[in-house]
Every structure is written in structure tokens, then in C-alpha cells.
Amino acid sequence: MIAVPAPVARAGRSAESLPPVPREGLAAAELCAIAQLAAMACNAGTALITLEDAHGKWSLFDPHDAMPGSARDRAFHDVAFGDPEAMLVVDDMLLDHRFAKLSILHHHPDMRSCVAVPVIDDSGERKGSISILGMQPFPVNDHLITALRTLARQVADLLALRVHREQVKEYERVLEERNAEMRRFVDVFGHDLREPLRMVSSFMERLRLRLGAGLDDKALQYMHLAQDGAARMTLMVDALLDYALLANHVVEPKPVDLRAVFDAVRLDLAPQLASCSGELVSQGGPPIVLGDKALLTRLFTYLVGNSIKFATPGVAPLIMVEAERSGKGWEIRVQDNGVGIAVNQQERIFELFSRMQRERNIPGTGMGLPICRKIMECHGGELWVDSEPGRGCTFHISLPFPSGT
């Protein structure tokens, strides 16, 4: 219960001597303010808020010691509610048998008149009440009823907000536990998968060095295939573990200047661009977006690298990056002049381990584009492609605006 006297003097006690209002649990300061409003709006000597939790325990905050006795005793008017939605009006509690045995009336005979309304949550359950007390009966009119019911609704909203905050905290706790468990799993799983592959590659190399000239071309070919298979499987394991970690990754959005991202991509892919006389061009001034800079750098590094990998034979790759405002965010396009993708394959390329006919002689794991799409899902954005065979690809990325943009 929260008891907040109206701004009137009380003999024998100064404001400086009052104990501090407890701040734990439900927002005590906000409830004190609501009770104060009730007292002022209804011209009452005292306003009270009582709350009961799911275990039948009454909340009690009484900074002025205005209500002596137990918490249940001080929730005196709650015992009188019959209909949980009804208003309680008592002109003289000393003459009402429901309150006759309560010690509060003997300590405070000036608090004889009471008007109370229940605090009802969204499910229709009564959680407590808000009431006003005074020496004389209150004029129960529309103004008083509306004021009390409006303030009771505010108390219910505060209760709902507390429940929501507790649910969010619990969700964050569970999510963090699952993320930690996933990271542990990935570490163990990755080590257990990589170790046999390292052994295969290592022993093949030892055999080659030990047997040397005794190996014929066929044996050397078999050993090379074994080592190559182990290397490709290692790459697939790494890519799969990256994908698994992204499944539960929570991005903490921060402003990211895409100019810096594209500079990093251009530097990272400089050898590949130089080897094929390729060019990466940013048009329109790359924007500032909300996201994770490291993940966005991976995304654009892969998309630009993909354009280099699938360039049209005999044609220098030209990769254009441009951005424009679209709805609530930026749409960024990565366009190339490569071999393109058939319409019926444009969604399949985002599936795990999916490799098109065009890719069979090109190194890769079939995990790059699925990882790119997962990165966009972590950002609450989208990734899709438009293309025609022989006319290049345009990958579309949607990212939200920074707040205030």
C-alpha cells in the first residue's frame, strides 16, 4: 500500500524526518505521484493505493506512517469489495460492521469517510485499489468517479509495464544462455570435426614424403584428391559453423558509414580485382546505416567477391554499388556485368550448400549467399537478387535508417 497525505501539516513531525520512499519493486515514485494526484484532485485528506501480488501478499509503502498496523489491516477497504468492479463508498466506517474491528479507525478517527475504486488489469482481475479518505462524506459525482477510475487505470498500466519488463529481462537471460550454449557447441563441434580432417591431410602428406619416388601417378592423384577433399570439407565445416553462430546472433545497431565498409572491401579484394582488371565503383555517396560494421563488411566482401568469381569470360568485371531511400530505410544495390542467374534459380542460390551448374568448376562451399541472407536477417533487413543469364546480377539489400534521419 502507498499512503500519500495531501499537502496539509501534521503535528509533531517534519518533512525532513520522514524515511525515504522505497524504490524497489514496482515504480514506487510513480505510484506515490498517482496517489498524490488522487488526493489533490478529490480534495481528500489522504489517498491510498493498495496492491496484492499473485501469492496474496499485500504491497505496503507508508513513508509517513499514516496507516499503522499490518499491511493487510491497512488494506482495509479491500476486504469490503464484493463485486470486483464495483466502487466502494462508505460515509462513516465507524458505523460500518465491515470495518469495526480494524485498528486504523481507532488511531485515525479523522479518516472516517472512504471512496475507493478497484485496480483492474487487462485480464479483468482485480490487483488492488485506489482510495481517498477524509473526515466528511465525499460528494460522489462524475468528476470524482472519472478521476479515480482514470488514476486506477494508470496504476494498472504500471503493473502491466512491470510485467512486460520482467518478461523482457527473462527473455534476454534465456537468449544469452542459449547463445552461450551455442558458442560452446560450435567450439566443441568445430574442433571434433576439424581434427580428423587435419589428420587425413597430414598423413597423406607424410605418405607422399616417405614413399616419394615409389608412388606412381595414380597414387599421387589419389593422395591429392584425399587432401583436396579434406581441405574442402574443412571450408564447409567453417562455413556451417559461421552460419550456426549467426542463427542466434543479436545485432546491436550502431551507425555504420558504408564508405568505410567499401574502402575495406576494395582493399581486401584488391589482388582479385587487379588480376582480372576489375573495377568497383560506388555511386551516389554511400549512406550511413544502422547495423554491425563487421557483419556488413563480410556481406559486401562476399557479394563483390561473388561478382568477380562469376565474371563473363573475357570481360573485365565492373561492379557498381548504389543506394537510394526506400520506405523506412536504404536500398543498396550491388550490380555486376557477369554471367547472370536463371530466374528459376534465383531463390535456390540462398539455400544451404546449393551450387548451380555454373559453379561446378569454381571453388566454393555453397554457403556464402545463405550466410549473407542470415546477416541481413540479423539486421532485420532483406537480401534478394534480380538477374538474367548473360546480363549480370543485381543484389538488393535493405537496411534501416539511423534514428533521426
N, C-alpha and C positions, 0 to 999 in steps of 0.2 A: 504494500500500500504506500502511496505517496501522499503525504499531507502537506499542503502549502497554504498557510494562512494568508488571508487578504492583507493588504498593506495597512494594518492597524497596529497600535502599540500593545505590547504585552508586558504587564508589570513584572519586575524582578529579573528580567533577562534582556541583555543587549544583543544586537545582531552579531557583534564581534565574538561573543562567547558561544555561538552556535557551532556544532560539529559540522564538518564538511559533508556535502551530499555524496553518497557512494556513487562511483562511476562504473562499477562492474555490471554485467548482465545487460538487460535492455536499457536503451539510451535514457539514463536517469535524468539528465539535464533536460531532454526534450519533454519527458513526462512531467517534470516539475513545471515547465513552461506551460504545458496544456492545462494543468491543474490551476495554475495562477490565472490563466485566461478565463477559466470557468468561474473562479471566484470573482474576478473583476466584472465579467460580462453579466453575471447574475446578481451582483451586489450582495455576495454572501460573505459570512464571517470566515468560513473555511471551505476549501474544496478538497476532495479526496479522490484518489484513483487506487483501486484495489485490483490485483491480478492474481490469477490462480494458474499454476502450471499443470502439466498432464498428470502429475502424481498427486494432485490435490494440495500442493503446498502453496501457501499464500506469499506473494512478494510483499515486502514491507520496507519502505523508505520514509523515515519520520524525522527529518532534520531538526524540527522544532519541538520534538516530544509532545506534540499536541494531542496525540492519541495514546494514552497509557494502556497497559495490559498486553495480552498476547496478540500475535498477528491475526489469528482467527477472530479474536474478540474485537479487534479494531476493524475487521471487515464486517462490521455489524449489520450493515444493510443488505449484504449478500444473502444472509440467512432468510431474509424476508421475501426474496424473489420467488414467485410461484411460476408464472408464465415467463420463460427466459427472455422474451422480447418486450415484456410489459414495463412501463415506467412505474417507479415506486414513489409515492407521495405520502408522507407522514407529517401531520401538523404538530403532534406532540408525542414524542417517543416515550415519555414517562407514563403516558396513559395507554400505550400500546403493549399488549401482553408479549408480543414477539421480542421486545427489547427490554423488558422489565428487569431481567437478571444481569444485564450487561453492565460491567463496572464503569464503562465510559460515561454513562449518564450521571453517575454519582460524582465523578471527577469533574465533569464539564456540564453542569446543568444549563449553561447558556446555549448548548448545542442540542436543542430540542426539536427543531423542525428539520426535515430532510426531504430532498428530492433527488432521485437517482435514476440513471438510465444504464442499461447493460452495454458492455463492450462485446459486440458480436463479430466473429471472424468470417471469412469468406465462405466457410462451410456451414455457417449458421449456428456454430457452437458458441455459447457464452464463455468468455475468458475472464470476466471481471466486471467492473462497473466504474462509472464516474458519478460523483455525487456532490451536492452542496449542502451545507448545514448552517443553521442560524437560530436566533432566539425566537423569531416570529415566523409564522407560516409564510411560505413564498407564494406570490401570485403566479399560478401555473398558466401561462399564456403561450401563444405561438412563438414569441421571441425566446422565451426561456427553453421551451422544448427543442426548438431548432438549434439553439446554441449548444445545448448539452449533447444532442444526437450528433451534431457535426463534430464536436470535440471527441466523442466516443469513437466516431469513425476514424479520426486521426490516430487515436490510440491503437485501434485495430490495424491500421496501416503500418504503424511502427512495429507491432508484433509480427506482421507478415514480412516486413523488411528484415527483422532479426532472423526469422526462419530461413529466408532466402539467403542471407549472408552465411548462415551456418551451413546450408546446403552447398553453397559455392566453395566454402573452405573445405568441406568434406570431399567434394568432387576434386578439388585441387590436390588434396592429400592422396586420394586414391590414384589419381593420374600420375603424380610424382612417383608413387610406389611402383606402378606398372611400368613407367618409363625406366626406372632404375632396374627393375627386373628384366626388362627387355635388353638394356645395355649389358647386364651380366650374362644373359643368354647369348647375345651376339658375340661377346668376348670369348666365352667358352666354346660356342658352336663354331666360330670362325677358326679358333686355334685347332680344334679337333678335326676340322675339315682340311685345313691347310697343311697340317703336319704330314699326313700320308702322301699328299701331292708333292711336298718338298722331298720326301723320301724317294718317291718314284723318279723324280728329276735327278736327284743327287746320285742314286745308284746307277741310273742309266749313264751318267757322265763317268762314274768310276769304271763301269764296264768298258766304256769306249777307250778310256785311257789305259786300262790294264791289258785289254786284248789287242788294242792298236791295229797293227797291220794284219792281224789274223782275222779281222772282220771283212766280209765281202760287202759289196754294195747293197745287197738286200738286207743284210743285218744292220748296216748303218742306217738304212731307210727306216727300218722298224724302230730302231732306237730314237731316231729323230721324231717319228710320229708319236712315240710314247712321251717324249719330253714336250713336244708341242701340245699334245692333249692335256698334259698336266698343267702347262702354262695357261692354256685357255680355260681350264676348269678353275684355276686359281682366280683368274679375272672374273669369271661368272660368280664364284663364291663371294668375292669382294663386292661386286655389284649387287648381289642379292642381299647381302648384309647391310649395304647402304640403303637399299630400298626398305628393308625391315625397320631400320632406325628412323626413317622418315615417317613411317606409318603412325607413330605416336609423338612425332616432334611438334612442339608448340612454338610457333614463331612469336617473338616479342617485337612487334612492329616498331621500326625506327626509320626516320627519313634517310633514304639512300639516294645519293646523286649518281644517276646512271652514267654520267660522263666518266666518273672514276671507274665504274664497273667495266665500261667498254675499253677504257685505256688498259685495264688489267687484262682483258680478253685479247686485245690486239697484241700486247707484249707477250702473253703466254703462247699465242698461236703464230707469232712472227716467223719461226722457221718453216711451218707448214705453208703459210701464205707466200713466203719468198720462193719456196721450192716449186710452186705452181703459178707464180706471177699473179696471185690472187689479190683482191682488194676488199677491205672492209670499210664501208662509208656510213657515217651517222648523219642523218638529215633532220632538220627542224629543231636541233638542240635537244639532246636527251633530257628528260624531265627528272624531277625529284619525286620518288615514290616511297610508299611505306613498305618495309619488308626487312628481310635478313640479308645483309650485304654478301656474306659468304655464299649463301644458297643461290642468290641471284647471279653471282659471278659464275658459279657452276652451271647454272641454267644456260646463260648466254654463251659460255665457253663451249658447251656441248652443241648448242644449236648452230653456232658459227662453224665449229669443227665438223659437224654433220654436213654442212653446205660444202666445205672443202672436200670431204670424203666422197660425196656423190656429185662431183662436178661433171659436166658434159665432157667426154674425151676430146682433147684438142682445143678446149675453150677455157681461157683463164677465168677462174671463179670471181664473180662480182656479187658481194653480199651487201645489201642495203638495209639499214636499220632506221626506222622512222617511228614517231609516236604522235598520237593525237588524243584529245579529250573525247571520252565516250561515256555518257551516263555519269556514274559516280566515281569514275576512275580513268586511268590511262589505258589506251590500247596501243601496244607496241608490236610492230611487225618486223620480222626478220625474213627478208626476201632474197632469193638467190636465182641464178640462171642455170641450175643444174639439170639433172636428168628427169626430175619430177616423180610423182607418185600417182598411180591409177586411183580413180575415185573410190572404187570398191576396196582399196587397201588403206584408205586414209585414217580409219579408226583402228584398224588392226595393228598399225605400227606402234600404238601406245600400249599394247598387250605385252605381258612379261615374256621374254625370250623369243619374241616374234621377229623373224628375219625374212625379208622378202626375197624373191628370186634374184633381184638386182644385187643383193648383198652377199650372195654365196661365196664370191671370191674376194670379199672385202673383210678385213679383220673387224671383229666386234662381238659383243655378247648378247645383243638384242635387249639390253636393259637401259640404254641411255634415255630413250624417249619416255618409257614408263617412269624413270626417276625424275625426268623433267616435269611430267604431269603431276607427280606426287609433290614436287617442290611447289607447284602452283596451288595445289590443294591445301598445303600448309599455310599459304598466304591468303586463302580464301578467294583465289582468282581462278582463271581458266587458261587452258592451252589447247589450241586446235590448229588444223592445217588446211589450207586450200592449195590445190595443185592439179596440174595436168601433165601426163607423160611428155617429156621433151620440152616443157615450158617452165621448168623450175618449181620451187615451193615457196609458199608464204606461211610462216608460222606466226600465229596471233597469240599475244599474251595480254591478259587483263590484270591490272593492279590498281588498288585503291588510291585515291588522293590522300596526301597528308592532311591532317585536321587543319582547318582554317584556310585551305586552298580554295 
